[in-house]
Amino acid sequence: MLPRLGRAIVMLNMGGPSTVPETHDFLKNLFSDGDLIPLPFQSFLAPWIARRRTPQIEKQYEDIGGGSPILKYTRLQGERMAALLDELNPSTAPHKAYVAFRYAKPLTDETAIEMKKDGVKRAVAFTQYPQYSCSTTGSSLNGLFRKGKTGTFGDAVEWSVIDRWGTNPGFIEAVSQNIERALAKFDEASRSDVVLLFSAHSLPMSVVNRGDPYVLEVSASVAAVMDRLKHSNPYRLVWQSQVGPSAWMGMQTGEALKGLARLGRKKVVLVPIAFTSDHIETLYELDLEYAKEAREHGIEVHRAESLNDSPVFIRALADLAASHLREYSAGDIGPTTVQLGLRCPGCTNATCEQQKSWFARGGR
């Protein structure tokens, strides 16, 4: 049981199937989420789409070793972060990290039951998406809100939120170090000509056009990394993981690689900039699909490692949480940031309004 004076740090992410047989349930949960993918007749269409896509996605998880490592790395990051927090902020110790995935185990329901059993009274919702989007962090917070308002986490849990941190110096340093290690694989004479392709999960233009801040925040992360690297290399921000026929944010990573080859730029580092650990978008899309296409076009390509067990990154997580807890305890900040309180100008989701108000009151 977590003592009353301890702090729960709830790490929010989309998750991924840890084993191949979990793929169908993961996809069904994903396509059932109206915050992420609004569909007509969602309760009927979501299971149908999931069934159709399951064999293809199962094969992809088999190709990367039989499942997603995101739970392994999130737990590792959480445990090491909590241990550091006990040292950095002893006044709020002990700290315990919980994992709440949106579409795979452990789902928010399971995490809520565990926290209630532990007697948690003070919790921080800590998004593991560095850059905010209504379809990622927003959806996870909506999930917490729905359970929180019904008492699933227990009675009188006091909440606060770390909602975005895409320019945090520790995060930027960890990404930059991984880029430098990837650049070191190229001949020194031509290293400055290597193109850095920052790749982030794309968004439908319908989401972008309603005022979602994700594209701006990913761009800010890229700009901060390039400042840290002293603009040593040419770079572009590109987008991956488009699904379906509707318009998505571009250009797509695969098309960018083809275009660079056509322009004679044959040395590339792929940089995952919106992911905090390896999962299918890095291990399959970047490492197997895009890298293979790049080599077929004569490009020498290396990928900057994901953050995974980076001690620099884990220290950044601990620093973020420690600063948040100290400033909240001192009354210097409230439960939520000013930015979290602003809905997208084109938002029509009533749950978003209710969720923001609920967290702004500390989950009351």
C-alpha positions in Angstrom: 0.0 0.0 0.0 1.2 3.5 -0.8 1.4 5.6 2.4 -1.0 8.6 2.5 1.9 11.1 2.1 3.3 9.3 -0.9 2.7 10.4 -4.5 1.4 8.4 -7.4 2.9 9.2 -10.9 0.5 7.9 -13.5 2.3 7.5 -16.9 -0.1 7.9 -19.8 0.5 6.4 -23.2 -1.4 4.6 -26.0 0.4 1.3 -25.2 0.8 -1.6 -27.5 0.1 -5.4 -27.5 2.9 -7.1 -25.5 2.1 -10.4 -27.3 0.8 -11.1 -30.8 -2.5 -12.5 -29.5 -3.3 -9.2 -27.8 -3.3 -7.4 -31.2 -7.0 -7.7 -32.0 -8.1 -6.2 -28.6 -5.6 -3.4 -29.0 -6.9 -2.5 -32.4 -10.6 -2.8 -31.3 -9.9 -0.4 -28.4 -8.0 2.0 -30.7 -10.7 2.2 -33.4 -13.4 2.5 -30.7 -11.8 5.7 -29.3 -13.9 8.6 -30.7 -11.3 11.0 -29.3 -8.7 9.6 -31.6 -10.6 8.3 -34.6 -14.2 9.6 -34.8 -16.2 7.2 -36.9 -19.9 7.0 -37.9 -21.6 4.1 -36.2 -18.4 3.6 -34.2 -19.6 0.7 -32.0 -20.3 -1.3 -35.2 -17.5 -0.1 -37.4 -14.6 -0.3 -34.9 -14.8 -4.1 -34.3 -15.2 -4.7 -38.1 -12.1 -2.6 -38.9 -10.2 -4.3 -36.1 -11.0 -7.8 -37.4 -10.0 -6.8 -41.0 -6.7 -5.3 -39.9 -5.7 -7.8 -37.3 -3.9 -10.3 -39.5 -1.7 -7.6 -41.2 -0.8 -6.0 -37.9 -0.2 -9.4 -36.2 2.4 -10.1 -38.9 4.1 -6.8 -38.2 4.4 -7.6 -34.5 5.7 -11.0 -35.3 8.4 -9.3 -37.5 9.6 -7.1 -34.6 9.9 -10.0 -32.1 6.4 -11.0 -31.1 5.0 -7.9 -29.5 5.5 -4.3 -28.5 8.2 -3.4 -26.0 6.5 -0.2 -24.9 5.2 -1.7 -21.6 8.6 -3.0 -20.7 10.3 0.3 -21.3 7.5 2.4 -19.7 7.7 0.3 -16.5 11.5 0.6 -16.5 11.3 4.3 -17.0 8.7 4.7 -14.3 10.6 2.6 -11.7 13.9 4.4 -12.2 12.1 7.8 -12.3 10.4 7.0 -9.0 13.7 6.0 -7.4 15.2 9.3 -8.5 12.2 11.2 -7.2 12.6 9.8 -3.8 16.1 11.4 -3.7 15.2 14.6 -5.5 12.0 15.3 -3.6 12.0 13.5 -0.3 9.2 15.6 1.1 6.7 13.9 -1.1 8.3 10.4 -1.0 7.7 7.6 -1.4 6.8 7.9 -5.1 5.3 5.1 -7.1 4.9 5.0 -10.9 1.8 3.5 -12.4 1.2 2.7 -16.1 -2.2 3.6 -17.7 -2.4 2.7 -21.4 -5.2 3.8 -23.6 -5.6 0.7 -25.8 -3.5 -2.1 -24.3 -3.0 -3.7 -20.9 -2.7 -2.2 -18.3 -5.7 -0.2 -19.3 -6.9 2.7 -17.2 -9.5 0.5 -15.5 -6.8 -1.9 -14.2 -4.6 1.0 -13.1 -7.5 2.6 -11.2 -8.2 -0.7 -9.3 -4.5 -1.0 -8.4 -4.3 2.7 -7.2 -7.5 2.3 -5.2 -6.1 -0.8 -3.5 -2.9 1.1 -2.7 -4.9 3.8 -1.0 -3.6 6.6 -3.3 -4.8 10.1 -2.3 -2.5 12.3 -4.4 -1.7 11.5 -8.0 0.0 13.2 -11.0 -1.2 12.4 -14.5 2.1 12.5 -16.4 1.7 12.2 -20.2 4.4 10.3 -22.0 3.6 12.1 -25.2 6.1 14.9 -25.1 4.0 17.1 -27.4 0.3 17.6 -26.7 -2.5 16.5 -29.0 -6.2 16.2 -28.2 -6.0 12.7 -29.9 -3.2 11.4 -27.6 -2.8 13.2 -24.3 -6.3 14.6 -24.5 -7.8 11.2 -25.1 -5.8 9.7 -22.2 -6.9 12.5 -19.9 -10.5 12.0 -21.0 -10.1 8.3 -20.0 -8.8 9.2 -16.6 -11.6 11.8 -16.1 -14.4 9.3 -17.0 -13.1 6.8 -14.4 -12.1 9.5 -11.8 -15.6 11.1 -11.7 -17.2 7.7 -10.9 -14.8 7.1 -8.0 -13.0 4.2 -9.7 -9.6 5.4 -8.4 -11.0 5.8 -4.9 -12.5 8.6 -3.0 -11.0 12.1 -2.8 -7.9 11.5 -5.0 -6.2 14.9 -5.6 -5.0 15.2 -9.2 -2.6 17.4 -11.0 -1.3 17.1 -14.6 2.0 17.3 -16.5 0.5 17.8 -19.9 3.4 18.6 -22.3 7.2 18.9 -22.2 8.5 18.8 -25.7 11.2 21.4 -25.2 12.4 20.2 -21.8 16.2 20.5 -21.7 16.7 16.9 -20.5 14.5 15.5 -23.2 16.2 17.6 -25.9 19.6 16.5 -24.6 18.7 12.8 -24.7 17.4 13.0 -28.3 20.4 15.1 -29.4 22.9 12.5 -27.9 21.1 9.7 -29.8 21.4 11.7 -33.0 25.1 12.3 -32.4 25.6 8.6 -32.0 23.8 7.9 -35.3 25.8 10.6 -37.1 29.1 9.0 -35.9 28.3 5.9 -38.0 28.9 8.0 -41.2 32.3 8.9 -42.6 33.6 12.0 -40.9 34.4 13.7 -44.2 30.7 13.7 -45.3 29.0 13.7 -41.9 27.9 17.4 -42.1 26.0 16.5 -45.3 23.8 13.9 -43.6 20.1 14.9 -43.6 18.3 14.6 -40.3 14.7 13.5 -40.9 12.7 14.0 -37.8 9.7 11.7 -38.0 6.6 12.0 -35.9 3.2 10.3 -36.0 1.0 12.2 -38.3 -2.5 13.6 -37.7 -5.6 13.8 -39.9 -5.9 17.3 -41.3 -9.4 17.4 -39.8 -7.7 17.4 -36.4 -5.0 19.9 -37.4 -7.6 22.2 -38.9 -9.7 22.4 -35.7 -6.7 24.0 -33.9 -4.8 21.0 -32.4 -1.4 22.2 -31.1 0.5 19.0 -31.9 2.2 20.2 -35.1 3.4 23.4 -33.5 4.7 21.6 -30.5 6.6 18.9 -32.5 8.1 21.7 -34.6 9.3 23.4 -31.4 10.9 20.1 -30.3 12.8 19.9 -33.6 13.9 23.5 -33.4 15.2 23.0 -29.8 17.2 19.8 -30.9 18.7 21.7 -33.8 19.7 24.5 -31.6 21.4 22.0 -29.3 23.2 20.5 -32.3 24.2 24.0 -33.4 22.5 23.4 -36.8 25.3 21.0 -37.8 23.2 19.3 -40.5 20.3 20.0 -42.9 17.0 18.7 -41.6 13.3 18.3 -42.2 10.3 17.4 -40.1 8.2 14.6 -41.8 5.2 12.5 -40.7 4.5 8.8 -40.6 1.7 6.3 -39.9 -1.1 7.7 -42.1 -4.1 5.4 -42.1 -7.0 5.6 -44.5 -7.8 7.7 -47.6 -8.5 11.1 -45.8 -5.9 13.9 -45.9 -3.2 13.7 -43.2 -0.3 16.0 -42.2 2.6 15.6 -44.6 4.9 15.1 -46.2 5.0 11.4 -45.3 8.4 9.9 -44.2 8.5 7.4 -47.1 7.8 10.0 -49.7 10.5 12.3 -48.2 13.1 9.5 -48.5 12.2 9.0 -52.2 12.4 12.7 -52.8 15.8 13.0 -51.1 17.2 10.2 -53.2 15.9 11.9 -56.4 17.7 15.1 -55.2 20.9 13.1 -54.7 20.9 13.3 -50.9 22.0 9.8 -50.1 22.9 10.0 -46.4 20.1 10.2 -43.8 19.5 9.8 -40.1 15.9 9.0 -39.1 14.9 10.5 -35.8 11.8 9.5 -33.9 10.9 12.8 -32.2 7.4 12.2 -30.7 8.0 8.7 -29.2 9.6 8.0 -25.8 10.3 4.3 -26.4 10.5 1.8 -29.2 7.2 0.4 -30.5 5.8 -0.6 -33.9 6.2 2.9 -35.4 10.0 2.7 -34.8 10.8 -1.0 -35.0 8.6 -1.8 -38.0 7.8 1.4 -39.9 11.2 3.2 -39.5 13.6 0.2 -39.1 12.0 -2.3 -41.6 9.8 -0.4 -44.0 11.4 3.0 -44.5 15.0 1.9 -44.0 14.5 -0.8 -46.6 12.9 1.6 -49.1 15.8 4.1 -48.4 18.5 1.5 -49.2 16.6 0.4 -52.3 17.0 4.1 -53.4 20.8 4.0 -52.7 20.5 5.9 -49.4 22.8 5.1 -46.5 20.4 5.4 -43.6 20.7 5.0 -39.8 18.2 5.6 -37.1 18.7 7.5 -33.9 17.9 5.2 -31.1 14.7 5.6 -29.2 14.9 6.9 -25.6 14.1 3.6 -24.0 16.5 3.2 -21.0 18.5 6.4 -21.6 19.6 7.6 -18.2 19.6 11.2 -19.5 15.9 10.8 -20.5 14.9 9.1 -17.2 16.6 11.9 -15.3 14.6 14.3 -17.4 11.4 12.6 -16.4 12.4 12.7 -12.7 13.3 16.4 -12.9 10.0 17.2 -14.6 8.0 15.4 -11.9 10.1 16.8 -9.1 9.7 20.4 -10.3 6.0 19.9 -10.7 5.5 18.4 -7.2 7.6 21.1 -5.5 5.9 24.0 -7.3 2.5 22.5 -6.7 3.2 22.0 -3.0 4.5 25.6 -2.7 1.3 26.9 -4.4 3.3 28.3 -7.3 1.3 26.4 -9.9 -2.2 24.9 -10.0 -3.4 21.5 -10.9 -3.2 22.2 -14.6 -1.3 24.6 -17.0 -2.8 27.6 -18.6 -2.4 25.9 -22.0 -4.3 22.8 -21.0 -7.3 24.9 -20.1 -7.6 26.1 -23.7 -9.8 24.0 -25.9 -9.1 23.8 -29.6 -11.0 26.6 -31.3 -12.9 24.1 -33.4 -13.6 21.6 -30.6 -17.1 20.2 -30.3 -16.3 17.4 -27.9 -18.2 18.1 -24.7 -16.0 15.6 -22.7 -13.0 17.7 -23.3 -14.6 20.7 -21.7 -15.7 18.6 -18.7 -12.3 16.9 -18.4 -10.4 20.2 -18.4 -12.7 21.7 -15.7 -12.4 18.6 -13.6 -8.6 18.5 -13.6 -8.4 22.3 -13.1 -10.3 21.6 -9.8 -7.7 18.9 -8.9 -10.1 16.1 -9.8 -12.9 17.4 -7.7 
